[in-house]
Amino acid sequence: MVKSASSGGPDAILDQGVRNRADALIRARQRIHAGRMLSDYPGGLPDLRPDEAREAVATAEAVVRCILDWLDKHPHAGGPD
């Protein structure tokens, strides 16, 4: 979804900076997924890096802002009015 939202040149929903942040958020989410963490660290949990949670919120806000801005520029892209 991030790759698709980043394609389209000047009409892309996400710019390269937001795409990079979204990709980093995906990697962090995969790293801290509970099931994966239990299989990767059966002896106990590592440092969960609480700063990543703050960055995740900021990234989600940036992605939503890009989507809303894109919809403002392309009012008919969301379907019939």
N, CA, C and O atoms as a MOPAC input file, in Angstrom:
PM7 MOZYME 1SCF
protein

 N      0.81900 1    -1.16500 1     0.00000 1
 C      0.00000 1     0.00000 1     0.00000 1
 C      0.88000 1     1.25300 1     0.00000 1
 O      0.58800 1     2.22200 1    -0.70100 1
 N      1.94700 1     1.22800 1     0.78100 1
 C      2.85300 1     2.37700 1     0.82700 1
 C      3.50200 1     2.58100 1    -0.54100 1
 O      3.63500 1     3.71300 1    -1.00600 1
 N      3.90200 1     1.48900 1    -1.17900 1
 C      4.52500 1     1.59100 1    -2.50500 1
 C      3.54400 1     2.20600 1    -3.50300 1
 O      3.92200 1     3.08700 1    -4.27500 1
 N      2.30000 1     1.75700 1    -3.49600 1
 C      1.29500 1     2.29600 1    -4.41000 1
 C      1.02100 1     3.76600 1    -4.12600 1
 O      0.89000 1     4.56800 1    -5.05100 1
 N      0.93500 1     4.11600 1    -2.85300 1
 C      0.65100 1     5.50600 1    -2.48800 1
 C      1.81600 1     6.43000 1    -2.82800 1
 O      1.64300 1     7.64700 1    -2.90000 1
 N      2.99800 1     5.85800 1    -3.03600 1
 C      4.17700 1     6.65800 1    -3.35900 1
 C      4.42800 1     6.74300 1    -4.85900 1
 O      5.32700 1     7.46100 1    -5.29700 1
 N      3.64400 1     6.01700 1    -5.65000 1
 C      3.83700 1     6.05800 1    -7.09500 1
 C      2.93600 1     7.12400 1    -7.70200 1
 O      2.00900 1     7.60300 1    -7.04900 1
 N      3.19900 1     7.48900 1    -8.92500 1
 C      2.36500 1     8.47500 1    -9.60100 1
 C      3.01800 1     9.81300 1    -9.78700 1
 O      2.36400 1    10.77600 1   -10.19100 1
 N      4.30700 1     9.89300 1    -9.49900 1
 C      5.02800 1    11.14900 1    -9.71600 1
 C      4.43800 1    12.29300 1    -8.92200 1
 O      4.26500 1    12.18100 1    -7.70800 1
 N      4.12300 1    13.40400 1    -9.59400 1
 C      3.61500 1    14.56700 1    -8.87300 1
 C      2.22600 1    14.34800 1    -8.27200 1
 O      1.80400 1    15.11400 1    -7.40600 1
 N      1.51700 1    13.32200 1    -8.71600 1
 C      0.19700 1    13.03000 1    -8.16800 1
 C      0.22900 1    11.95000 1    -7.08300 1
 O     -0.82300 1    11.48300 1    -6.64600 1
 N      1.41700 1    11.55500 1    -6.64900 1
 C      1.53300 1    10.54300 1    -5.59500 1
 C      0.93600 1    11.07500 1    -4.29700 1
 O      0.98900 1    12.27200 1    -4.01600 1
 N      0.37100 1    10.17000 1    -3.51800 1
 C     -0.20500 1    10.55400 1    -2.22500 1
 C      0.90000 1    10.84400 1    -1.21800 1
 O      0.84200 1    11.83800 1    -0.49600 1
 N      1.90700 1     9.97300 1    -1.17200 1
 C      3.00400 1    10.14300 1    -0.22100 1
 C      4.25800 1    10.62400 1    -0.93900 1
 O      4.59900 1    10.11800 1    -2.00800 1
 N      4.93800 1    11.59100 1    -0.35500 1
 C      6.23800 1    11.97800 1    -0.90600 1
 C      7.29600 1    11.01500 1    -0.37400 1
 O      6.99900 1    10.17600 1     0.47800 1
 N      8.51900 1    11.13000 1    -0.86700 1
 C      9.57300 1    10.17500 1    -0.51000 1
 C      9.87900 1    10.19900 1     0.98600 1
 O     10.13800 1     9.15200 1     1.57900 1
 N      9.85300 1    11.37300 1     1.59700 1
 C     10.14300 1    11.45700 1     3.02800 1
 C      9.12500 1    10.71700 1     3.87400 1
 O      9.49000 1     9.98600 1     4.79500 1
 N      7.84100 1    10.90500 1     3.56600 1
 C      6.79300 1    10.20500 1     4.32400 1
 C      6.83300 1     8.71100 1     4.00900 1
 O      6.57800 1     7.88600 1     4.88700 1
 N      7.15200 1     8.35700 1     2.76000 1
 C      7.26400 1     6.94000 1     2.42600 1
 C      8.37300 1     6.28700 1     3.26000 1
 O      8.18500 1     5.19300 1     3.79200 1
 N      9.51800 1     6.95200 1     3.37200 1
 C     10.61300 1     6.40000 1     4.17400 1
 C     10.19000 1     6.20200 1     5.62400 1
 O     10.51700 1     5.18800 1     6.24000 1
 N      9.45800 1     7.17600 1     6.16500 1
 C      8.98600 1     7.05700 1     7.54900 1
 C      8.00000 1     5.90400 1     7.68600 1
 O      8.05900 1     5.15000 1     8.65800 1
 N      7.09200 1     5.76000 1     6.72000 1
 C      6.11500 1     4.66600 1     6.76500 1
 C      6.82000 1     3.31700 1     6.66200 1
 O      6.46100 1     2.37800 1     7.37400 1
 N      7.81100 1     3.20800 1     5.79100 1
 C      8.57100 1     1.95500 1     5.67900 1
 C      9.28700 1     1.63100 1     6.98700 1
 O      9.32700 1     0.47200 1     7.39800 1
 N      9.85300 1     2.64500 1     7.64300 1
 C     10.52000 1     2.42600 1     8.93300 1
 C      9.51400 1     1.98900 1     9.99200 1
 O      9.81900 1     1.13800 1    10.82800 1
 N      8.32700 1     2.56300 1     9.95900 1
 C      7.27500 1     2.17200 1    10.90400 1
 C      6.87200 1     0.71800 1    10.68000 1
 O      6.66600 1    -0.01900 1    11.64400 1
 N      6.75900 1     0.30700 1     9.45000 1
 C      6.42300 1    -1.09200 1     9.14300 1
 C      7.49100 1    -2.02600 1     9.69600 1
 O      7.17200 1    -3.04900 1    10.30200 1
 N      8.76900 1    -1.67300 1     9.48600 1
 C      9.85300 1    -2.52000 1    10.01000 1
 C      9.81200 1    -2.58100 1    11.53700 1
 O     10.01400 1    -3.64900 1    12.11400 1
 N      9.55500 1    -1.45200 1    12.19600 1
 C      9.48600 1    -1.43400 1    13.66900 1
 C      8.31100 1    -2.27100 1    14.15000 1
 O      8.43400 1    -3.00800 1    15.12800 1
 N      7.18500 1    -2.16500 1    13.48100 1
 C      6.00900 1    -2.93800 1    13.87100 1
 C      6.27300 1    -4.43500 1    13.74300 1
 O      5.86800 1    -5.21800 1    14.60200 1
 N      6.94800 1    -4.82600 1    12.67800 1
 C      7.26800 1    -6.23100 1    12.50200 1
 C      8.22800 1    -6.71000 1    13.58900 1
 O      8.15400 1    -7.85100 1    14.04400 1
 N      9.12400 1    -5.81900 1    13.99400 1
 C     10.10200 1    -6.17500 1    15.02200 1
 C      9.43500 1    -6.39100 1    16.37600 1
 O      9.85500 1    -7.25700 1    17.14300 1
 N      8.38900 1    -5.60300 1    16.67700 1
 C      7.79000 1    -5.69600 1    18.00400 1
 C      6.49200 1    -6.49800 1    18.02500 1
 O      5.82600 1    -6.54400 1    19.05900 1
 N      6.11700 1    -7.12300 1    16.92800 1
 C      4.90900 1    -7.93300 1    16.89400 1
 C      5.01300 1    -9.01100 1    17.97400 1
 O      6.02800 1    -9.70200 1    18.05800 1
 N      3.99400 1    -9.15900 1    18.78700 1
 C      4.03900 1   -10.03600 1    19.96400 1
 C      4.39600 1   -11.47600 1    19.60800 1
 O      5.27400 1   -12.06400 1    20.24000 1
 N      3.74500 1   -12.04100 1    18.62600 1
 C      4.02600 1   -13.42900 1    18.24700 1
 C      5.44400 1   -13.60400 1    17.75600 1
 O      6.12400 1   -14.56400 1    18.11700 1
 N      5.87900 1   -12.68700 1    16.94300 1
 C      7.24600 1   -12.75800 1    16.42900 1
 C      8.24300 1   -12.57100 1    17.55900 1
 O      9.27300 1   -13.24300 1    17.60500 1
 N      7.93200 1   -11.65300 1    18.47400 1
 C      8.84600 1   -11.38800 1    19.57100 1
 C      9.01100 1   -12.63000 1    20.45300 1
 O     10.11700 1   -12.94100 1    20.89500 1
 N      7.91000 1   -13.33100 1    20.70400 1
 C      7.99700 1   -14.54300 1    21.52300 1
 C      8.85200 1   -15.60200 1    20.84500 1
 O      9.61000 1   -16.30300 1    21.51500 1
 N      8.74200 1   -15.72700 1    19.53200 1
 C      9.55000 1   -16.73400 1    18.85100 1
 C     11.00100 1   -16.28400 1    18.71400 1
 O     11.91000 1   -17.11200 1    18.78000 1
 N     11.23100 1   -14.98000 1    18.52400 1
 C     12.59500 1   -14.46900 1    18.37400 1
 C     13.33600 1   -14.33700 1    19.70100 1
 O     14.56000 1   -14.46500 1    19.74900 1
 N     12.58600 1   -14.07900 1    20.78500 1
 C     13.20000 1   -13.84700 1    22.10000 1
 C     12.52200 1   -14.71100 1    23.16400 1
 O     11.86500 1   -14.17200 1    24.05500 1
 N     12.66500 1   -16.02800 1    23.09500 1
 C     11.98300 1   -16.89000 1    24.07500 1
 C     12.47500 1   -16.69600 1    25.50700 1
 O     11.77600 1   -17.06600 1    26.45000 1
 N     13.66500 1   -16.12400 1    25.68600 1
 C     14.21000 1   -15.92100 1    27.02000 1
 C     13.78300 1   -14.62500 1    27.67900 1
 O     14.09700 1   -14.41100 1    28.84900 1
 N     13.09200 1   -13.76700 1    26.98700 1
 C     12.66500 1   -12.49700 1    27.56300 1
 C     12.67300 1   -11.38900 1    26.53300 1
 O     13.27000 1   -11.51100 1    25.46400 1
 N     12.00200 1   -10.31300 1    26.87500 1
 C     11.83500 1    -9.19900 1    25.94900 1
 C     13.03200 1    -8.26100 1    25.96200 1
 O     13.59200 1    -7.97900 1    27.02100 1
 N     13.42500 1    -7.77700 1    24.79100 1
 C     14.47200 1    -6.75900 1    24.72500 1
 C     13.87000 1    -5.38000 1    25.00000 1
 O     12.66800 1    -5.25100 1    25.23400 1
 N     14.70300 1    -4.37600 1    24.96900 1
 C     14.24200 1    -2.99300 1    25.09900 1
 C     13.27700 1    -2.69500 1    23.96100 1
 O     13.61200 1    -2.90300 1    22.79500 1
 N     12.08400 1    -2.21100 1    24.28700 1
 C     11.07000 1    -1.95700 1    23.27300 1
 C     11.18900 1    -0.59200 1    22.61400 1
 O     10.41500 1    -0.28900 1    21.70600 1
 N     12.11800 1     0.23000 1    23.03400 1
 C     12.36600 1     1.53300 1    22.42600 1
 C     11.10400 1     2.39100 1    22.38500 1
 O     10.48900 1     2.53500 1    21.32800 1
 N     10.71500 1     2.95900 1    23.51900 1
 C      9.49100 1     3.76300 1    23.55800 1
 C      9.51000 1     4.95700 1    22.60500 1
 O      8.45000 1     5.45300 1    22.22200 1
 N     10.69600 1     5.42700 1    22.21600 1
 C     10.76400 1     6.52700 1    21.25400 1
 C     10.18000 1     6.11400 1    19.90600 1
 O      9.70300 1     6.96400 1    19.15500 1
 N     10.21200 1     4.81000 1    19.59000 1
 C      9.61800 1     4.34500 1    18.33900 1
 C      8.09800 1     4.50100 1    18.35800 1
 O      7.48600 1     4.71900 1    17.31200 1
 N      7.48800 1     4.39200 1    19.53100 1
 C      6.03900 1     4.57100 1    19.62200 1
 C      5.67300 1     6.02300 1    19.31300 1
 O      4.68800 1     6.28000 1    18.62100 1
 N      6.45100 1     6.96000 1    19.81800 1
 C      6.19700 1     8.37200 1    19.52100 1
 C      6.39100 1     8.65500 1    18.03200 1
 O      5.60500 1     9.38600 1    17.42900 1
 N      7.42900 1     8.08000 1    17.44400 1
 C      7.67300 1     8.25900 1    16.01700 1
 C      6.55500 1     7.61500 1    15.19500 1
 O      6.18500 1     8.12800 1    14.13900 1
 N      6.02000 1     6.49600 1    15.67900 1
 C      4.91400 1     5.83400 1    14.97800 1
 C      3.68700 1     6.73600 1    14.92800 1
 O      3.02700 1     6.83000 1    13.89400 1
 N      3.38300 1     7.39200 1    16.02700 1
 C      2.24000 1     8.30800 1    16.05900 1
 C      2.47500 1     9.47600 1    15.10400 1
 O      1.58200 1     9.85100 1    14.34400 1
 N      3.66500 1    10.04300 1    15.14200 1
 C      3.98200 1    11.16700 1    14.25800 1
 C      3.92000 1    10.74300 1    12.79100 1
 O      3.44800 1    11.50400 1    11.94600 1
 N      4.39200 1     9.54200 1    12.48500 1
 C      4.34200 1     9.04000 1    11.11300 1
 C      2.91200 1     8.81400 1    10.66700 1
 O      2.54700 1     9.18300 1     9.55000 1
 N      2.09600 1     8.21500 1    11.52000 1
 C      0.68700 1     8.00100 1    11.17100 1
 C     -0.00700 1     9.33600 1    10.90100 1
 O     -0.80000 1     9.44400 1     9.96600 1
 N      0.28700 1    10.34200 1    11.70800 1
 C     -0.29700 1    11.66500 1    11.49300 1
 C      0.16500 1    12.25600 1    10.15900 1
 O     -0.62800 1    12.87400 1     9.44800 1
 N      1.43800 1    12.07100 1     9.81800 1
 C      1.96700 1    12.58900 1     8.55400 1
 C      1.31100 1    11.89200 1     7.36400 1
 O      0.99000 1    12.53700 1     6.36500 1
 N      1.11200 1    10.57600 1     7.46700 1
 C      0.47000 1     9.82600 1     6.38300 1
 C     -0.97400 1    10.28900 1     6.21100 1
 O     -1.42000 1    10.51100 1     5.08600 1
 N     -1.69800 1    10.43300 1     7.29800 1
 C     -3.08600 1    10.89500 1     7.21600 1
 C     -3.14300 1    12.29900 1     6.61300 1
 O     -4.00800 1    12.57600 1     5.78300 1
 N     -2.23800 1    13.18400 1     7.01800 1
 C     -2.20600 1    14.53100 1     6.46300 1
 C     -1.96800 1    14.48300 1     4.96200 1
 O     -2.61400 1    15.22100 1     4.21800 1
 N     -1.04500 1    13.62100 1     4.49200 1
 C     -0.78800 1    13.48800 1     3.05000 1
 C     -2.03200 1    13.00300 1     2.31600 1
 O     -2.34300 1    13.49600 1     1.23200 1
 N     -2.73600 1    12.05500 1     2.88800 1
 C     -3.94600 1    11.52800 1     2.26000 1
 C     -5.00600 1    12.62400 1     2.16500 1
 O     -5.62100 1    12.80200 1     1.11400 1
 N     -5.22000 1    13.35200 1     3.24800 1
 C     -6.22200 1    14.42400 1     3.23400 1
 C     -5.85200 1    15.53400 1     2.25000 1
 O     -6.71400 1    16.05600 1     1.54300 1
 N     -4.57000 1    15.89100 1     2.20800 1
 C     -4.12700 1    16.90800 1     1.25000 1
 C     -4.33600 1    16.42700 1    -0.17900 1
 O     -4.77400 1    17.19500 1    -1.03500 1
 N     -4.02600 1    15.15600 1    -0.44300 1
 C     -4.20200 1    14.59600 1    -1.77800 1
 C     -5.67500 1    14.60400 1    -2.17500 1
 O     -6.01500 1    14.94200 1    -3.30800 1
 N     -6.53900 1    14.23400 1    -1.24500 1
 C     -7.97400 1    14.24200 1    -1.54000 1
 C     -8.48000 1    15.65000 1    -1.81400 1
 O     -9.37600 1    15.83000 1    -2.63900 1
 N     -7.92300 1    16.65700 1    -1.13700 1
 C     -8.29300 1    18.04700 1    -1.42400 1
 C     -7.89500 1    18.43900 1    -2.85000 1
 O     -8.62500 1    19.15500 1    -3.53500 1
 N     -6.72300 1    17.95800 1    -3.28700 1
 C     -6.25500 1    18.28900 1    -4.63300 1
 C     -6.98900 1    17.49400 1    -5.71600 1
 O     -7.10200 1    17.95300 1    -6.85300 1
 N     -7.48200 1    16.31700 1    -5.37000 1
 C     -8.13300 1    15.41600 1    -6.31500 1
 C     -9.52600 1    15.03800 1    -5.79300 1
 O     -9.75400 1    13.88600 1    -5.42500 1
 N    -10.43900 1    15.98200 1    -5.75900 1
 C    -11.73100 1    15.74400 1    -5.11100 1
 C    -12.56800 1    14.62900 1    -5.73900 1
 O    -13.41700 1    14.05800 1    -5.05400 1
 N    -12.36400 1    14.30100 1    -6.99800 1
 C    -13.16500 1    13.26200 1    -7.63800 1
 C    -12.50700 1    11.89400 1    -7.58800 1
 O    -13.08200 1    10.91900 1    -8.07300 1
 N    -11.31700 1    11.79800 1    -7.01200 1
 C    -10.61200 1    10.52200 1    -6.94600 1
 C    -11.22100 1     9.56500 1    -5.93600 1
 O    -11.03600 1     8.35300 1    -6.04300 1
 N    -11.94400 1    10.09300 1    -4.95900 1
 C    -12.54600 1     9.24900 1    -3.93500 1
 C    -13.83400 1     8.59200 1    -4.36900 1
 O    -14.40200 1     7.81300 1    -3.60500 1
 N    -14.30900 1     8.86800 1    -5.54100 1
 C    -15.55400 1     8.28100 1    -6.03700 1
 C    -16.55000 1     9.36000 1    -6.37000 1
 O    -16.24200 1    10.54800 1    -6.28200 1
 N    -17.73800 1     8.95600 1    -6.75000 1
 C    -18.76600 1     9.93800 1    -7.12700 1
 C    -19.19700 1    10.77900 1    -5.93200 1
 O    -19.22900 1    10.30400 1    -4.79700 1
 N    -19.52700 1    12.03200 1    -6.20800 1
 C    -19.98700 1    12.93700 1    -5.13900 1
 C    -21.46400 1    12.80100 1    -4.91700 1
 O    -22.02400 1    13.48300 1    -4.05800 1

